[in-house]
Amino acid sequence: MVSAKEQLVEQAIARRQIALIKAKQSSGANARLCIQFLAADDQDTHLGIWAQVMEGTGRQLEELIDNKTVVEVYFKTAQQGIFFDTKILTQRKKWLNRYALIGRPQENEINTVERRCDSRESVPDGLEICADVTATIPGLPEQNFSAWIWDISPTGASLVCPGGKEAIEPGETSRLAISLMTLAGRRIELSATLCNTQRLSISSSRLGVRFDEPKPAAAKGLRQLLDDLAARRIKQNLGMELRRRF
């Protein structure tokens, strides 16, 4: 019987969902490819998904295939973000198009992040709000890493950051300094407490944080960012409704 998480992947294949592949190359560089799911490919030797490569090179794919690199696949629905680890099994080229066969994940390899419906604003598809994070955890060296905002409110946020950060122990003494850039190009400096963590894939973790009371300038910038995200959400929803009707 197909599980709810596996159904999310099947539905994504059926609607030819756009997804991202992230992986670390042997050189240490980050590989990022954009794909579109096309069809399932279930054989005796593998369970796979054929996808068209929208952005990315054959050389990148060849290295990931030859090294049997575990990659992260990530896509969004209206309610969730879906993450899973897999491998790229093979690639082929037909005319000007390139295709990749990726392994289909099992239920325990699929992780989801809900899009909240309360006061938090989700970051729309096609937009990334990046943040520089410094984590100060008792008994551990200071950690510096980059993250991107999943959703945000005046009081807190969910951050998606490099894998392994879910091992950070949440609690009142686990402190984060967060520096993020608004859509208007202004930098906001915030301090926060780490409340919870979640492993998403080999490449990504989610951190749930609660902001301290921001300084007036930061509070103003945060309010403007939330207003800008709300405006984009309304515009995106209106566009989807018009396309549905006409």
Sequence and secondary structure as in RCSB ss.txt:
>XXXX:A:sequence
MVSAKEQLVEQAIARRQIALIKAKQSSGANARLCIQFLAADDQDTHLGIWAQVMEGTGRQLEELIDNKTVVEVYF
KTAQQGIFFDTKILTQRKKWLNRYALIGRPQENEINTVERRCDSRESVPDGLEICADVTATIPGLPEQNFSAWIW
DISPTGASLVCPGGKEAIEPGETSRLAISLMTLAGRRIELSATLCNTQRLSISSSRLGVRFDEPKPAAAKGLRQL
LDDLAARRIKQNLGMELRRRF
>XXXX:A:secstr
   HHHHHHHHHHHTT EEEEEEE TTS EEEEEEEEEEEEE SS EEEEEEEEE  HHHHHHHHHTT EEEEEE
E SSEEEEEEEEEEEEEEETTEEEEEEE   GGGEEEEE   SS EE  TT   EEEEEEE TTS  EEEEEEEE
EE SSEEEEEEETTGGGS  STT EEEEEEE TTS EEEEEEEEEEEEE SSSEEEEEEEE    HHHHHHHHHH
HHHHHHHHHHHHHHHHHHHH 
